[in-house]
Amino acid sequence: MRLKDKVIIVTGAGSGIGEGIVKRLALEGAIVAVNDIDPDSGKRVMEEILAAGGLARYIQADVTSDRSMAALVRETLENWGRLDVMVNNAGWTHRNRPMLEVPEEEFDRCYAVNVKSIYLSAMHAVPVFRKQGGGAFINIASTAGVRPRPGLTWYNGSKAAVIGTSKSMAAELGPDNIRVNCINPVFNPDTGLSAEFAGGEVNEERRASFLASIPLGRFSTALDVANAALYLASDEAAFVSGVCIEVDGARCV
């Protein structure tokens, strides 16, 4: 098992990409803290991991709240005594629309969930990693931060911020043996936010339009992203830091 006994937090793990990541890491022997703001979703994922023989605990937390994120890290330490990897997966987007039509509250939420959460995770996980002698962050950004689409301007900017922040964190935290990497998934029509990305129901016309931009000819899946996270969380990536892996079928080429 590639992650045997590593303690890993995955935020936004109650559905979609986060669910795929946390289940894949648990399958490889990780002890996982399943975080989601929705207890029904988070507990379902935890129970499915336990039923499959994995080790997991659901911990509710709002990734935009300092107190909540502090509690997430603290409860993880209370349960397992350490933290090896922090996967910042929780994300949100405003609806696809002209940039001047996005309300201020949607802009604020976009940056709070996508960017402030990285700040808060660093505030509470970095001291733990330093005390242990090392650790790793995996931040889930998006191809939108590399090759933005019209209609998602503020979301695109938030994901570009995640990419730049991840690289800067890697440079600053490297001397502490803390690795920081990023994954950029391409559009997945099966996630809960797909209609928001598309600006409406993901019908055949919209699917075809998105698909035409992906040279490998298919959409990304949660497992595609989870496999990249598995590598970055493992000791195989011990000298990999400051990189962004596009899981995008060559869309960003």
C-alpha positions in Angstrom: 0.0 0.0 0.0 1.5 3.3 -1.1 0.1 5.4 1.7 0.0 3.0 4.6 -0.7 4.8 7.9 -0.4 8.3 6.5 -2.9 10.6 8.1 -4.6 12.8 5.4 -7.3 15.4 5.5 -9.4 15.9 2.4 -11.7 18.9 2.4 -15.0 18.9 0.4 -14.8 15.1 0.4 -18.6 14.4 0.5 -19.1 14.3 -3.2 -17.5 14.6 -6.6 -13.7 15.0 -6.9 -13.2 15.1 -3.2 -15.1 11.8 -2.7 -13.0 10.2 -5.4 -9.8 11.4 -3.8 -10.5 10.4 -0.2 -11.7 6.9 -1.3 -8.6 6.3 -3.5 -6.2 7.4 -0.7 -8.0 5.2 1.8 -7.8 2.3 -0.6 -4.0 2.7 -0.5 -3.8 2.5 3.2 -4.2 6.2 4.3 -6.1 7.1 7.5 -8.5 9.7 6.2 -10.3 12.6 7.8 -13.4 13.0 5.6 -14.3 16.7 5.7 -17.4 18.2 4.3 -19.7 21.0 5.4 -22.7 18.7 4.8 -22.8 16.0 7.4 -25.1 13.6 5.5 -22.7 13.5 2.5 -19.6 13.3 4.6 -20.9 10.5 6.8 -22.0 8.6 3.8 -18.5 8.7 2.3 -17.0 7.7 5.7 -19.3 4.8 6.1 -18.5 3.5 2.6 -14.8 3.7 3.3 -15.2 1.8 6.6 -17.4 -0.8 4.8 -14.6 -1.3 2.3 -12.1 -1.9 5.1 -10.5 1.5 5.3 -9.8 3.8 8.2 -11.8 7.1 8.2 -13.6 9.6 10.3 -16.0 12.3 9.3 -15.1 15.8 10.6 -17.5 18.6 9.8 -15.8 22.0 9.1 -16.4 25.1 7.1 -13.2 25.8 5.2 -13.9 29.6 5.2 -13.9 29.8 9.0 -10.7 30.1 11.0 -12.2 28.5 14.1 -13.7 25.6 12.0 -10.4 24.9 10.2 -8.5 25.0 13.5 -10.9 22.4 14.9 -10.5 20.2 11.8 -6.8 20.0 12.3 -7.1 19.7 16.1 -9.6 16.8 15.9 -7.4 15.0 13.4 -4.5 15.2 15.8 -6.6 14.1 18.7 -7.7 11.0 16.8 -4.5 9.9 15.2 -1.6 12.0 16.7 -0.3 13.4 13.5 -1.1 14.9 10.1 0.9 14.0 7.0 -1.0 15.5 4.1 -3.6 18.3 3.7 -5.7 18.1 0.5 -7.5 21.4 -0.1 -10.2 20.2 -2.4 -13.3 22.2 -1.4 -14.3 24.6 -4.1 -17.1 26.8 -5.4 -18.0 28.8 -8.4 -20.3 31.6 -9.4 -22.6 30.9 -12.2 -21.3 31.3 -15.8 -22.3 34.8 -16.8 -20.8 38.1 -17.9 -18.3 39.3 -15.3 -20.2 42.5 -14.4 -23.3 40.5 -13.6 -21.7 38.5 -10.8 -23.0 39.8 -7.4 -20.5 40.8 -4.8 -21.6 38.1 -2.4 -20.9 35.4 -5.1 -17.4 37.0 -5.7 -16.7 36.9 -2.0 -17.8 33.4 -1.6 -15.8 32.2 -4.6 -12.6 33.7 -3.1 -13.4 32.6 0.5 -13.9 28.9 -0.5 -11.2 28.7 -3.2 -8.5 30.9 -1.8 -9.0 31.8 1.8 -9.3 28.1 2.6 -5.7 27.7 1.5 -4.6 30.5 3.8 -6.5 29.0 6.7 -5.2 25.5 6.1 -1.7 26.8 6.1 -2.2 28.7 9.3 -3.2 25.5 11.1 -1.3 22.7 9.3 2.1 24.4 8.8 2.9 24.5 12.5 2.0 20.8 12.8 4.2 19.9 9.8 7.1 21.9 11.2 6.8 20.2 14.5 6.8 16.8 12.8 9.7 17.6 10.5 7.6 17.7 7.3 4.3 17.3 5.5 2.6 18.0 2.3 -0.2 20.1 0.8 -2.1 19.2 -2.3 -4.3 22.1 -3.6 -7.0 21.4 -6.2 -7.1 24.3 -8.6 -8.4 24.1 -12.2 -7.4 24.4 -15.8 -9.5 27.6 -15.5 -6.5 29.1 -13.8 -4.3 28.3 -16.8 -6.6 28.7 -19.8 -9.7 30.6 -18.7 -13.1 30.4 -20.4 -15.3 33.5 -20.8 -18.1 33.8 -18.3 -16.2 32.5 -15.3 -13.8 35.5 -14.9 -13.8 35.7 -11.1 -13.7 31.9 -10.6 -10.8 31.8 -13.1 -9.0 34.4 -11.1 -9.5 32.5 -7.8 -8.0 29.3 -9.3 -5.1 31.3 -10.8 -4.5 32.5 -7.2 -4.5 29.0 -5.9 -1.8 28.1 -8.5 0.4 31.0 -7.7 -0.1 30.6 -4.0 0.9 26.9 -4.2 4.1 27.7 -6.0 5.0 30.5 -3.5 4.2 28.2 -0.5 6.5 25.5 -2.0 9.4 28.0 -2.3 8.9 29.3 1.2 8.2 26.1 3.0 10.7 23.9 1.3 13.4 24.4 4.0 10.9 23.0 6.5 10.5 19.8 4.4 7.0 20.8 3.5 6.0 20.0 -0.1 3.2 21.9 -1.8 1.7 20.9 -5.1 -1.4 21.6 -7.2 -3.7 19.6 -9.5 -5.6 21.3 -12.3 -8.6 19.2 -13.4 -10.5 20.0 -16.6 -14.3 20.2 -16.7 -16.3 17.2 -15.4 -20.0 17.2 -16.3 -20.8 14.9 -13.5 -19.9 17.1 -10.6 -22.4 19.1 -8.5 -21.2 22.4 -9.9 -21.3 21.5 -13.6 -24.4 23.5 -14.4 -22.9 26.5 -12.7 -19.7 26.2 -14.9 -21.8 25.7 -18.0 -24.3 28.5 -17.2 -27.3 26.1 -17.3 -28.2 22.5 -17.8 -25.4 20.4 -19.3 -27.2 19.4 -22.4 -25.8 17.6 -25.4 -24.9 20.9 -27.1 -22.9 22.1 -24.1 -21.3 18.8 -23.5 -20.1 18.7 -27.1 -18.7 22.2 -26.9 -16.7 21.4 -23.8 -15.5 18.1 -25.2 -14.3 19.6 -28.4 -11.6 21.5 -26.4 -10.1 18.3 -24.9 -7.7 16.6 -27.3 -7.9 13.2 -25.6 -11.6 13.2 -26.4 -13.2 12.6 -23.0 -13.9 14.5 -19.8 -11.9 14.1 -16.6 -13.2 11.8 -13.9 -12.8 11.9 -10.1 -10.6 8.9 -10.4 -8.3 10.7 -12.8 -7.8 13.4 -10.3 -7.5 11.0 -7.4 -4.7 9.1 -9.0 -2.7 12.3 -9.4 -3.4 13.1 -5.7 -2.3 9.6 -4.8 1.1 10.1 -6.5 1.6 13.6 -4.9 0.7 12.2 -1.4 3.0 9.3 -1.7 6.7 9.0 -0.9 7.3 8.5 -4.7 6.8 12.3 -4.9 9.3 13.0 -2.1 11.3 15.4 -4.3 8.3 16.9 -6.2 7.2 20.3 -4.9 5.9 23.5 -6.6 4.4 21.7 -9.5 0.9 21.8 -11.0 -0.3 18.7 -12.7 -2.9 19.3 -15.4 -5.4 16.4 -15.4 -7.0 17.7 -18.6 -6.5 15.4 -21.6 -4.1 18.1 -23.0 -6.6 20.9 -23.0 -4.0 23.4 -21.7 -1.4 22.5 -24.3 
